[in-house]
């Protein structure tokens, strides 16, 4: 009887740990469509970036196996698709999603929205926020 109870407790503990990892990732897993970008300058002013029709077709797909697929469109009718693939990591404690070549801070993740916020430095420095909505 003790062995059965020990087995059930071990199974329960292991299954609850695995479930939390799934819940962690399930918030960001899916296909996302870019809908908006803003720039926030050090003086507090915020500027909305004018996105082209092709920019608004851009998708970011985050898969449960840590694969990421970014699809960007160009051309007269946005018919040319350029796809980049790689792996990503997600750190829940500081809400940082690391994509190939970038570190992006996730500001908000909900059932249908995900916003990245990160600093751009150069001639002009600002905080850029990219807004996505869930496609599926």
C-alpha positions, 0 to 999 in steps of 0.5 A: 500500500505504501508503494502505491501511495508513493507511486501516486504522489510521485506521478502527481508531482511530476505531472504537475511540474510538466504542466506548468512548463506547458502553461508557461509556453502556451501563452506565447505559442502560436502565430502572431500578426504585427498590427502596430509599432511605436517609438518612445523617446527619452523626452517622453514623446511617443510616435506611432510608426507608419507601417506599410501594407506589407509590414502589416502582413508580417507574421511571427510563429512561435512553436512549442518545440522552440522553433520560430518562423518570421515571415515578411512580405514585400513587392507591389502587392506584398506577394513576395514572402521572405521566411526566416527560421531559428530557435527562441528561448523564453525566460518567464521570470523577466518576461524576456523572449530571445529571438535569433539576433535579438533580445525582446522584452515582452510587455504584455502577453494575453490570450490575443495580444503580445507586445515586445518592448526593446531599446534601439540605440544609434544616431537616434535612441528610443524604446520601440514597442511592436504590437502583435495579435494572435492569428491562431 
